[in-house]
Amino acid sequence: MIIRKIKSKDNTKISSIIRQVIIEMKAPKIGTAYADPYLNFLSEDFLRPRTIYYVLEHNKVILGGAGINFLNQFNSDVCELQKMYFLNEARGRGWGEIMINKCLNFATINNFKSCYIETFSTMKKAQKLYLKKGFNYINGPLGLTGHNNCDVWMIKHL
């Protein structure tokens, strides 16, 4: 298993994985990452300084990814853990924890003070990992992510 920075040739595969997992988890398509206008161009969306998107590869096959980006329309000291989705083959192996550690380390090195995440109440295993990594529930959304169908919001102070 390797974790590396996304390349433009990965865009189609990672957008397909994100959409596939959203459908698998029975999450809404509208008001979620599924409908993000830049989902097919993630490598370009993460080109700005202090942003990164990683893909997880196993046997030269991309199985998921996650990234750190600015939280839209919010304080520049707060980043967002974005689009952390993995195919079933990657789950239950501890790779999600490795990925989140890599993302949080990047956020810390890049002087973010807090990290925000949105998810769904149905994604219990993801929430369990976020809690383990020091995220805490908050009462409502921060910033303007466009993900108005997410119903769980969490933050971690770095």
Secondary structure, DSSP 4 states (H G I P E B T S, - for coil): -EEEE--GGGHHHHHHHHHHHHHHTT--STTSGGG-TTGGGHHHHT-STT-EEEEEEETTEEEEEEEEEE-TTS-TTEEEEEEEEE-GGGTTSSHHHHHHHHHHHHHHHTT-SEEEEEE-TT-HHHHHHHHHTT-EEESS--S--S-TT--EEEEEE-
